[in-house]
Amino acid sequence: MIALTLTASASAQGLVPIDFFNAPIDSSAPSAIEASTLTFDSVNNIITASGDVVLSQGGYTLTGQSLVYNRSAGTLKFVGDVTILDPSGNLAEMVDLDVTGGMKQSFMNALTITTYDGARITADSVDYDAALQTLMEKASYAPCGDCIDDAGRRIGWSVTTSRVTYNAEDGSVALEQPTLSVLGIPVAWLPYLWLPDTSANTVANVRTPIYDYSEKTGHTLIVPYAAYSSRWTEIVLTPTFMSRQGFLLGAEWLQRFDNGSFQIKASGLYQFDQSAFTFTEAKRDWRGAVQTSGEFTPIEDWTVGWSYVAFTDAAYLPDYRLTTAKSSVNQVYATHLTDDTFFDVRLQQFNLLGDVTAASQGQQGKALPVVRFEHIEDLGPDAGRVEISGRLLGVHRDLDSQTTVNGVPYTFGYAGNKQHLNLQAGWQRQFIGSGGFVATPYLGGRGDVAYYDGTSAALPGATTLWSATPIAAMDVRFPMAANDGSTVHLIEPIGQLVYRGSNTTAVGITNDDAQSFVFDDTNLFSYNRFSGGDRQETGLRANIGGRYQANFADGGFFEVIAGQSFQLAGSNAFAAADPAQTGVGSGMDVTASYAVLGAYASFAEGLTLGGKLQVDTASPRVTRTGLGVGYANAGYGASVDYGFLAANAAVGTLKDQHEIGGTITIPVAEYWSVSSNASWDLAGNSWLQVGGGVTYDDGYVVIGANANRTGPTHSSPNATTVTATFRLKAPAGFNVGYQGAVPVTLPSF
């Protein structure tokens, strides 16, 4: 069994439908009864029905052979075989049902529930108290029903337990002696498991044995053991046995409270073979780390928390493939979030993990502090809205962070301390004129104050900067729609005029958070394209372009966004010198920017196309492009991607970069498919990567293996890797498992 560590899909929802365990019948809802024989005792307000009884109440349909319904007490009494169909389509089958007080208490025998999506839950008996908990004896859950396909083959997965206890008060679920079976074969067992809820993210954290291999550690077996587990406390020991490095012991303490939880983890080992590591700081007898994190909700709309890690060396966690999710940032934070207001304050230290020396770590900045605030105030009908935002950023570095790429120097940060406060407020309102003409004016302003203490010898000294920027903008659009009966066309010319009344672009003195910029269709119509607050656009600029969209009757679509930006007056912020080379060669550093285009389409089921284009209109020449096409239908899949980046000596790119790659997936038998991929470096006339794999997917279980080999011009050249996939799925959106990591790394050759 390889790597049964579970990770949740971003889109995963839960194991069972929401409120599955706690969906009481509303005893005050009107009832309708059908039966072969029906009597009504008006004195005692009792309805007695027998023979093919059908009771509809509060969105539920109950069927059975005999029913006594006390309308005054809200009591239902079924005898014999009973079925319940709830409003979501879940079907429950049982023997005997005694319900009182609108489902406040009940007891069911021989329960079988078939949910609307085909999952099945069984139990010998169920004791249900909606105010407290649900107790299921000898219960089982299978997302695939009986998990046997039409050909009689075992598919999917299931969980059986001696008892399930669901607490409706806090949504938690406790399972005693749960056993996981995959394709009908038991593969994992735990004496006890407590889950705060049934969401996929929660189930993803269930610890299971892991087998792994790497050159540095050898064959590895990880066996987590729950030394103590309850609703409030978990203590987990994780012994790890490695053929090359010996024994590593990990321990974790998780403490829960009504309003949050905290976690403390520690691990360490005495290394048997230090020569397995090339990093100097990793060549030591003892290595280890301590990690802690926590998060609480002290009052409504507020969240506070922290995360911190201390280690013998920065390579320890990745070398032994231990959890690094909260280890790259040491921080304490507080966040306030409502429908119209966001406030967040943090103190952060960023950790570089891997073969990182103390000098390299000293180049990493610390945010001391970073404070963000945003508020939106709707002014009512025809009055528009006001947006207010602010940020305070304090940065500390021990050393300058610098590098050189093909002779071009880059400085990502300076030693010393920097503080930068900016505030921005603006009003905007949308006006719709005759024929659909849309105009949206914006009026606002921004203020900045920044200080740098001058520690770095690369800068002239201590500096204080004050800046005020009035902002005025107008967005004008004229959407025109046409319908020929099968296709809806939308043509929308767009024009923007943006004035930022300042020639100061480096409002933060040093640029610590606005170093990334690519000009394309996604930021063509933007008032400020810089990624952070340390830089801002300046002067008067016009953005001209448009959008065309067609929606077809068969569900297909085609969309194009294109345009160009022009610096009309004032300083061009993208042409200003920046030690991080932000904006250089971006296409925005000239008066008439490069033209950009983005196109997206789907003309048939399973077929998608997309492309981006950046053109220097002065040459003219293509400076950047990306094209992609994908197809997936009936188990078959294929994709082709092409990327091009023109040479730009100003940023250290000396040669054109051309890459093309493709993937193909072919079903070879029911549930089984094979796939392959290849990428070619057109500029270097060499292959970048080639690989292939095999996958089993029955809709509930995914098991796969892939191998890849990189070429000489790849960022990790001449390396062979093998990856594994194991995922469990359910129709309710549950999707967890192990995927994408590298459990086996073969030596390079």
C-alpha positions in Angstrom: 0.0 0.0 0.0 1.7 3.2 -1.1 1.2 6.6 0.5 -2.3 6.6 1.9 -2.0 10.1 3.1 -5.2 11.9 2.3 -5.4 15.4 0.8 -8.6 17.1 -0.1 -9.6 18.4 -3.5 -10.2 22.1 -3.6 -13.7 21.4 -4.9 -14.5 18.6 -2.5 -17.6 19.1 -0.3 -18.4 16.2 2.0 -18.9 12.6 2.6 -22.7 12.8 2.9 -25.2 15.5 2.0 -25.4 18.6 4.3 -27.7 18.1 7.4 -27.9 14.4 6.5 -27.8 13.2 10.1 -30.1 16.0 11.4 -33.2 16.5 9.2 -36.2 16.4 11.5 -39.8 16.2 10.4 -41.7 19.4 11.1 -44.6 18.2 13.2 -46.4 21.5 12.7 -46.5 21.0 8.9 -49.8 19.9 7.4 -50.1 16.2 6.9 -51.7 14.0 4.1 -52.4 10.3 4.6 -53.4 7.6 2.2 -54.2 4.1 3.3 -56.5 1.1 2.6 -58.3 1.7 5.9 -58.3 5.1 7.7 -60.0 6.0 10.9 -60.1 9.4 12.7 -60.7 9.7 16.5 -61.8 13.4 16.8 -62.0 13.2 20.5 -58.4 12.2 21.1 -57.2 13.8 17.8 -55.7 10.5 16.6 -55.4 9.2 13.1 -55.1 5.4 12.6 -54.2 4.0 9.2 -53.5 0.5 8.0 -52.7 -1.2 4.7 -50.4 0.5 2.2 -50.0 3.6 4.4 -48.5 6.7 2.8 -47.9 9.7 5.1 -46.7 13.0 3.6 -45.5 15.7 6.0 -43.0 18.5 5.9 -41.5 17.4 2.6 -41.2 13.7 3.8 -43.0 10.7 2.5 -43.3 7.7 4.9 -44.8 4.4 3.8 -45.7 1.3 5.9 -48.4 -1.1 6.8 -49.7 0.3 10.1 -49.6 3.9 11.5 -50.9 5.6 14.5 -50.6 9.4 14.4 -51.3 11.5 17.5 -51.8 15.0 16.1 -51.8 16.7 19.6 -48.5 15.1 20.6 -47.0 15.0 17.2 -46.3 11.3 17.6 -45.9 8.8 14.8 -45.9 5.1 15.4 -45.1 2.7 12.6 -45.1 -1.1 13.0 -43.4 -3.4 10.5 -41.4 -2.5 7.4 -41.1 1.3 7.0 -39.6 3.5 4.3 -38.9 7.3 4.5 -38.2 9.5 1.5 -36.8 12.8 2.5 -37.0 16.1 0.5 -33.5 15.5 -0.9 -34.4 12.1 -2.3 -32.6 10.0 0.3 -34.5 6.7 0.9 -34.4 5.1 4.3 -35.7 1.5 4.9 -36.2 0.0 8.4 -38.2 -2.3 10.6 -40.3 -0.5 13.2 -40.3 3.3 13.7 -41.3 5.1 16.8 -41.2 8.9 16.5 -42.3 11.6 19.0 -42.1 15.3 19.2 -41.4 16.1 15.5 -38.5 13.7 15.3 -37.0 14.8 18.6 -36.5 11.2 19.6 -36.6 8.0 17.6 -35.4 4.4 17.5 -35.1 2.5 14.3 -34.2 -1.2 13.6 -32.5 -2.7 10.6 -31.9 0.6 8.9 -30.9 1.0 5.2 -30.5 4.5 3.8 -30.0 5.0 0.0 -29.1 8.6 -0.6 -30.3 10.6 -3.6 -26.8 10.1 -5.2 -26.7 6.3 -4.8 -24.7 6.0 -1.6 -25.9 3.5 1.0 -25.7 3.5 4.8 -26.8 0.5 6.8 -27.1 -0.2 10.5 -28.5 -2.9 12.7 -30.2 -0.2 14.8 -30.3 3.5 15.2 -31.1 5.6 18.3 -31.7 9.2 17.3 -32.0 12.3 19.4 -31.9 15.4 17.3 -31.0 17.6 20.3 -28.0 15.4 21.2 -26.8 12.6 19.0 -27.4 9.7 16.6 -26.1 6.2 17.6 -25.7 3.7 14.7 -24.8 0.1 15.7 -22.8 -2.1 13.3 -23.0 0.6 10.6 -21.5 0.7 7.1 -21.2 3.4 4.5 -20.6 2.7 0.7 -20.9 5.6 -1.8 -21.5 3.0 -4.6 -24.4 1.2 -3.0 -23.6 -2.6 -3.0 -20.4 -1.7 -4.9 -20.9 -4.5 -7.6 -21.1 -3.4 -11.2 -23.3 -4.9 -13.9 -20.5 -7.5 -14.7 -20.4 -8.7 -11.1 -17.0 -7.0 -10.4 -16.2 -5.3 -7.1 -15.8 -1.6 -7.4 -15.5 1.4 -5.1 -14.8 1.5 -1.4 -16.7 1.2 1.9 -16.3 1.8 5.6 -17.7 -0.5 8.3 -17.7 0.3 12.1 -19.0 -1.3 15.2 -20.7 2.0 16.2 -21.1 5.5 14.8 -22.0 8.4 17.1 -23.1 11.7 15.5 -23.4 14.7 17.7 -25.9 17.2 16.2 -24.8 19.9 18.6 -21.3 20.3 17.2 -21.5 18.2 14.0 -18.8 15.8 15.1 -18.8 12.1 14.3 -17.1 9.3 16.3 -16.4 5.9 14.7 -15.4 2.9 16.8 -13.2 0.3 15.1 -13.6 1.7 11.5 -12.4 -0.5 8.6 -11.7 0.8 5.1 -12.2 -1.6 2.3 -11.2 -0.9 -1.3 -12.5 -3.1 -4.1 -13.9 -5.3 -1.5 -10.5 -5.8 0.3 -9.9 -4.4 3.8 -6.9 -2.2 3.7 -6.9 -0.1 6.9 -8.3 -0.3 10.4 -8.3 2.0 13.4 -9.5 1.3 17.0 -11.2 4.7 17.2 -11.6 7.8 15.0 -13.2 11.2 15.9 -14.0 13.7 13.2 -15.2 17.3 13.9 -17.4 17.0 10.8 -17.9 14.9 7.6 -16.4 17.4 5.2 -13.7 16.2 2.8 -11.1 18.4 4.4 -11.7 16.7 7.7 -11.5 13.2 6.3 -8.4 14.2 4.4 -6.6 14.6 7.8 -7.2 11.0 8.8 -3.7 9.4 9.4 -2.9 6.1 7.7 0.3 4.1 7.2 2.6 5.2 4.5 5.3 3.4 2.5 7.9 5.6 0.8 11.4 5.5 -0.8 14.1 8.0 -1.5 17.8 7.8 -2.1 18.5 9.9 1.1 16.4 7.8 3.5 16.0 4.4 1.8 12.9 2.3 2.2 10.5 4.0 4.7 7.5 2.8 6.7 5.5 5.4 8.6 2.9 4.0 11.1 0.9 6.7 12.9 -0.6 5.6 16.2 -3.3 7.4 18.2 -2.1 7.1 21.7 -5.1 9.0 23.0 -8.2 10.3 21.1 -11.3 12.1 22.2 -13.6 14.9 21.1 -11.2 17.5 22.7 -7.8 15.9 22.7 -5.7 13.9 20.3 -2.2 12.6 21.0 -0.6 10.8 18.0 2.8 9.1 17.9 4.4 8.6 14.5 7.3 6.1 14.4 9.1 6.0 11.1 11.5 3.2 10.2 14.1 3.9 7.4 16.5 1.4 6.0 19.3 4.0 5.5 18.7 6.6 8.3 17.3 4.5 11.1 14.4 5.5 13.4 12.5 8.8 13.4 9.9 9.5 16.1 7.2 12.1 15.7 4.6 13.2 18.2 1.6 15.5 17.9 -0.7 17.0 20.5 -4.0 18.5 19.2 -6.2 20.3 21.7 -9.7 21.4 20.7 -12.0 24.0 22.4 -15.4 25.3 21.6 -14.0 28.3 19.7 -10.8 26.8 18.2 -7.9 24.5 18.6 -4.1 24.4 18.8 -1.5 21.9 17.7 2.1 21.1 18.8 4.2 18.7 16.7 7.8 17.5 17.3 10.0 15.1 15.5 13.6 14.0 15.5 16.2 11.3 14.8 19.8 10.2 15.1 21.0 9.9 11.5 22.8 6.6 10.6 24.2 7.9 7.3 25.1 11.6 7.0 26.8 11.0 3.7 23.4 10.7 2.0 23.1 14.5 2.2 25.2 17.0 0.3 24.0 20.1 2.3 26.6 20.9 4.9 24.1 21.8 7.7 22.3 18.4 7.1 25.5 16.4 7.9 24.9 16.2 11.7 24.1 13.4 14.1 20.8 14.8 15.5 18.2 16.5 13.4 14.6 17.6 14.3 12.0 20.2 14.4 9.2 21.6 16.6 6.0 23.0 15.0 3.0 24.7 16.5 -0.1 26.3 15.2 -3.5 27.4 16.4 -6.7 29.2 15.4 -9.5 30.6 17.5 -12.7 32.6 17.0 -12.9 34.6 20.2 -15.9 36.7 19.1 -18.1 36.8 16.0 -16.4 37.8 12.7 -12.9 37.6 14.3 -10.3 35.0 13.9 -6.9 34.9 15.6 -4.1 32.4 15.2 -0.5 31.6 14.9 2.0 29.2 13.3 5.7 28.7 14.2 8.5 26.2 13.5 12.0 25.8 14.8 14.4 23.3 13.3 18.0 22.2 13.4 18.4 23.1 9.8 16.2 24.3 7.0 16.6 21.1 5.0 15.3 18.7 7.7 11.5 18.9 6.9 11.8 18.4 3.1 14.6 15.8 3.4 12.3 13.6 5.5 9.2 14.7 3.6 7.5 15.9 6.7 4.6 18.4 6.7 5.7 21.8 5.5 2.2 23.3 5.0 2.5 25.8 7.9 6.3 25.8 8.2 7.2 28.3 5.6 5.7 31.2 7.6 6.1 32.0 11.3 3.3 34.3 12.1 0.6 35.6 14.5 -2.5 37.1 13.0 -6.0 38.5 13.6 -8.6 38.8 10.9 -12.0 40.5 10.9 -14.4 39.7 8.0 -18.0 40.8 7.4 -20.0 41.4 4.2 -18.6 44.9 3.7 -15.4 45.0 5.8 -12.1 43.2 5.8 -9.3 43.8 8.4 -6.2 41.7 8.8 -3.0 42.3 10.9 0.0 39.9 10.9 3.5 39.6 12.1 5.4 37.3 9.7 8.8 35.7 9.3 9.2 33.8 6.1 11.3 30.6 6.2 13.1 29.2 3.2 13.1 25.4 3.4 15.6 23.1 1.7 19.4 23.5 1.3 19.3 27.1 2.5 22.2 28.6 4.3 21.9 31.2 7.1 23.1 33.9 4.7 20.3 33.1 2.3 17.8 33.1 5.1 19.0 36.5 6.1 18.1 37.9 2.7 14.5 36.8 3.3 12.2 39.7 4.5 10.1 39.8 7.7 6.8 41.5 7.7 6.7 43.5 10.9 3.8 44.2 10.6 1.5 43.9 7.6 -2.0 45.4 8.1 -4.7 45.4 5.5 -8.1 47.1 5.6 -10.9 47.2 3.0 -14.5 48.6 3.4 -17.3 49.0 0.8 -20.2 51.3 1.6 -23.2 51.2 -0.8 -24.8 54.7 -0.8 -28.2 53.6 -1.9 -30.1 53.7 -5.2 -28.5 55.9 -7.9 -25.8 57.1 -5.5 -23.1 54.7 -6.2 -20.7 53.3 -3.6 -17.5 54.2 -1.8 -14.5 52.0 -1.4 -11.9 52.6 1.2 -8.7 50.6 1.5 -5.4 50.8 3.4 -2.2 49.0 4.1 0.7 49.3 6.5 3.8 47.2 5.6 6.9 47.0 7.7 9.8 45.0 6.3 13.0 44.0 8.0 16.0 42.3 6.3 19.4 41.3 7.6 21.1 41.3 4.2 20.5 42.6 0.7 18.7 40.1 -1.5 20.4 40.3 -4.9 21.2 38.1 -7.9 22.4 38.4 -11.5 20.7 36.8 -14.6 22.8 36.8 -17.7 24.5 40.0 -16.7 21.3 41.8 -15.6 21.3 42.7 -11.8 18.2 42.1 -9.7 17.7 43.4 -6.2 14.6 42.0 -4.5 15.1 43.7 -1.2 17.5 45.8 0.9 18.9 45.2 4.3 17.4 47.3 7.1 13.9 48.5 8.1 11.2 50.0 5.9 7.7 51.1 6.8 5.1 52.1 4.3 1.5 53.3 4.9 -1.0 53.9 2.1 -4.6 54.9 2.2 -7.0 55.1 -0.8 -10.6 56.1 -1.0 -12.8 56.3 -4.1 -16.4 56.7 -5.2 -17.9 55.2 -8.3 -21.3 54.9 -9.9 -22.6 53.2 -13.0 -24.8 55.2 -15.4 -26.8 53.4 -18.1 -27.9 55.6 -21.0 -30.1 55.0 -24.0 -29.3 52.0 -26.2 -27.4 50.3 -23.4 -24.5 52.9 -23.2 -22.7 52.3 -19.8 -20.5 54.9 -18.2 -18.8 54.4 -14.8 -17.0 57.4 -13.4 -14.5 57.0 -10.5 -13.2 59.8 -8.2 -10.7 59.2 -5.4 -7.3 59.7 -4.0 -4.4 57.9 -2.5 -1.9 59.0 0.2 1.4 57.3 1.0 4.1 57.8 3.6 7.2 55.7 3.7 10.5 55.5 5.6 13.6 53.5 5.0 16.5 53.6 7.6 19.3 53.4 5.0 21.1 50.3 6.4 22.1 49.1 2.9 25.2 50.6 1.3 23.5 50.2 -2.0 21.1 53.1 -1.2 22.0 56.7 -0.4 20.8 56.6 3.2 17.8 57.1 5.4 14.8 58.4 3.4 11.3 59.6 4.2 8.8 60.0 1.4 5.3 61.6 1.4 3.1 61.3 -1.6 -0.5 62.3 -2.5 -2.2 61.1 -5.6 -5.6 62.3 -6.9 -7.3 59.7 -9.1 -10.0 60.2 -11.7 -11.2 57.7 -14.2 -14.0 57.0 -16.6 -15.0 53.6 -17.9 -17.2 53.7 -21.0 -18.8 50.6 -22.6 -21.4 50.1 -25.3 -22.5 46.5 -25.3 -24.5 45.5 -28.4 -26.3 42.2 -28.5 -27.8 40.2 -31.4 -29.7 37.0 -31.5 -30.2 35.0 -34.8 -32.3 32.3 -33.1 -29.5 29.9 -32.4 -26.6 32.1 -31.4 -26.4 35.2 -29.1 -23.7 37.7 -30.1 -22.3 40.4 -27.8 -20.0 43.1 -29.0 -18.7 45.5 -26.4 -16.3 48.3 -27.3 -14.5 49.5 -24.1 -12.6 52.7 -23.4 -11.0 53.9 -20.2 -9.4 57.2 -19.3 -7.4 57.1 -16.1 -5.6 60.0 -14.5 -3.3 59.5 -11.5 -2.0 63.0 -10.6 1.5 62.1 -9.4 4.9 61.4 -10.9 6.0 59.3 -8.0 5.7 55.6 -8.8 8.1 54.2 -6.1 5.8 55.3 -3.3 7.3 52.6 -1.0 10.9 53.8 -1.5 12.0 50.2 -1.9 9.9 47.7 -3.9 9.2 44.7 -1.7 5.8 43.6 -2.9 5.2 44.7 -6.5 7.9 42.7 -8.4 5.7 40.5 -10.6 4.0 41.8 -13.7 2.9 40.4 -17.1 0.7 42.5 -19.3 -2.2 40.5 -20.9 -5.9 40.6 -21.4 -6.7 40.0 -17.7 -5.3 43.4 -16.7 -5.8 45.3 -19.9 -8.7 47.3 -18.4 -7.2 48.1 -15.0 -6.6 51.4 -13.2 -3.4 50.2 -11.4 -1.7 47.1 -12.7 1.1 46.7 -10.1 0.8 43.6 -8.0 1.5 45.4 -4.7 1.4 48.7 -2.9 5.0 49.7 -3.2 4.5 50.8 -6.8 1.7 52.7 -8.5 0.9 53.9 -12.0 1.2 57.6 -12.8 0.1 60.2 -15.3 -2.8 60.1 -17.8 -3.4 56.8 -19.6 -6.0 55.5 -22.0 -7.0 51.9 -22.3 -8.8 51.1 -25.6 -10.2 47.7 -26.7 -13.2 45.6 -26.6 -14.8 42.2 -26.1 -16.7 39.9 -28.4 -18.7 36.9 -27.1 -20.9 34.3 -28.9 -23.0 31.8 -27.1 -24.2 28.9 -29.2 -27.4 26.9 -28.8 -25.5 23.7 -28.2 -23.8 25.2 -25.2 -20.6 26.2 -27.0 -19.1 29.7 -26.7 -16.4 31.9 -28.2 -14.9 34.9 -26.5 -12.2 37.4 -27.5 -10.8 40.3 -25.4 -8.2 42.6 -27.1 -6.8 46.1 -26.8 -3.9 48.4 -26.2 -2.9 51.0 -23.6 -1.5 54.5 -24.2 0.4 56.8 -22.0 -1.0 60.3 -22.9 0.7 62.5 -20.3 2.9 62.4 -17.2 5.5 59.8 -16.3 5.2 56.2 -17.5 5.6 54.2 -14.3 6.6 51.1 -16.2 9.5 52.9 -17.8 10.9 54.0 -14.4 14.1 52.3 -13.1 13.4 49.5 -10.6 16.1 47.4 -9.1 13.7 44.4 -9.3 13.4 45.1 -13.1 9.6 45.3 -12.7 8.0 46.6 -15.9 11.2 46.3 -18.0 10.3 44.8 -21.4 6.7 44.2 -20.3 5.2 46.1 -23.2 3.9 48.8 -20.9 7.2 50.7 -20.7 6.6 52.4 -24.0 4.1 55.2 -24.9 1.9 52.9 -27.0 1.9 49.6 -25.2 2.1 46.2 -26.9 -1.3 45.0 -28.1 -2.7 42.0 -26.2 -5.4 39.5 -27.0 -7.0 36.6 -25.1 -9.3 34.1 -26.8 -11.3 31.3 -25.3 -13.7 28.8 -26.9 -15.6 25.6 -26.8 -17.2 24.4 -30.0 -18.1 20.8 -29.1 -18.7 18.7 -26.0 -15.4 18.1 -24.3 -13.4 20.4 -26.6 -11.8 23.6 -25.2 -9.4 26.1 -26.8 -7.6 29.1 -25.4 -4.8 31.4 -26.4 -3.0 34.6 -25.4 -1.1 36.9 -27.6 1.2 39.9 -27.0 2.4 41.9 -30.0 4.9 44.8 -30.3 3.0 46.9 -32.8 6.0 49.2 -33.4 8.1 46.4 -35.0 5.7 44.6 -35.5 6.6 41.3 -33.8 5.1 38.7 -31.5 6.7 39.0 -28.0 4.7 36.5 -26.0 2.1 33.9 -26.9 0.5 30.8 -25.4 -1.9 28.4 -27.2 -3.8 25.4 -25.8 -6.4 22.9 -27.0 -7.9 20.1 -25.0 -10.4 17.4 -25.5 -12.0 15.0 -23.1 -14.9 12.7 -23.8 -15.9 9.1 -23.0 -12.6 8.3 -21.3 -10.5 9.7 -24.2 -8.4 12.8 -23.6 -5.8 14.8 -25.4 -4.2 18.2 -25.1 -1.6 20.3 -26.9 0.1 23.4 -25.4 2.5 25.8 -27.0 4.4 28.7 -25.4 6.7 31.4 -26.8 8.6 34.2 -25.1 10.8 36.5 -27.2 14.4 37.2 -26.2 14.8 40.3 -24.1 18.3 41.1 -23.1 17.1 43.9 -20.7 15.8 41.3 -18.3 18.4 38.6 -19.0 16.5 36.4 -21.5 19.1 36.1 -24.3 17.3 33.6 -26.5 13.8 33.1 -27.7 11.9 30.4 -25.7 9.7 28.0 -27.7 8.1 25.0 -26.0 5.4 22.6 -27.2 3.9 19.8 -25.2 1.1 17.3 -25.5 -0.8 14.6 -23.5 -3.0 11.8 -24.5 -5.2 9.4 -22.5 -6.8 6.2 -24.0 -9.2 3.8 -22.3 -7.9 0.2 -22.7 -10.5 -1.6 -20.7 -13.4 -0.7 -18.4 -12.1 1.6 -15.6 -8.6 1.3 -17.0 -6.7 3.9 -19.1 -3.1 4.6 -20.2 -1.7 8.0 -20.8 1.5 9.6 -22.1 3.0 13.1 -22.3 5.9 14.7 -24.0 7.3 18.2 -24.2 9.8 19.6 -26.7 12.1 22.6 -26.5 11.9 24.0 -30.0 14.5 26.7 -29.4 17.1 24.2 -28.0 16.0 21.4 -30.4 15.8 19.0 -27.5 13.1 17.2 -25.6 12.1 18.6 -22.2 10.1 15.8 -20.7 8.5 12.5 -21.6 6.4 10.2 -19.6 3.5 7.8 -19.3 1.3 6.0 -16.8 -1.7 3.8 -16.1 -4.8 4.6 -14.1 -7.8 2.7 -12.6 -10.9 4.8 -12.1 -14.3 3.3 -11.4 -15.9 6.6 -10.3 -15.2 5.9 -6.6 -11.6 4.7 -6.4 -8.7 6.1 -8.4 -5.4 4.3 -8.4 -2.6 5.2 -10.8 1.2 5.3 -11.4 3.2 7.5 -13.7 6.9 7.8 -14.7 8.6 10.9 -16.2 12.0 11.6 -17.6 13.3 15.1 -18.0 15.6 16.3 -20.8 18.9 18.3 -20.7 17.2 21.8 -21.0 14.7 21.2 -18.3 14.9 23.1 -15.0 15.7 19.7 -13.3 17.6 18.1 -16.1 18.1 14.4 -16.7 16.0 13.2 -13.8 13.6 10.2 -13.6 10.6 10.3 -11.2 7.8 7.9 -10.5 4.6 9.1 -8.9 1.6 7.4 -7.5 -2.1 8.3 -7.1 -4.7 7.0 -4.7 -8.0 8.8 -4.3 -11.4 8.0 -2.8 -14.5 9.8 -4.2 -18.2 10.0 -3.5 -21.1 11.6 -5.4 -21.7 14.2 -2.6 -18.5 15.9 -3.6 -16.1 14.0 -1.4 -12.7 13.7 -3.1 -9.6 13.0 -1.0 -6.4 11.1 -1.4 -2.8 11.2 -2.3 -1.8 12.7 -5.6 0.9 14.7 -7.2 3.8 14.2 -4.8 6.8 12.1 -5.5 6.8 9.0 -3.3 9.6 7.3 -5.3 12.6 9.1 -6.8 15.0 7.1 -9.0 18.6 8.2 -9.4 19.5 10.4 -12.3 21.4 8.8 -15.1 
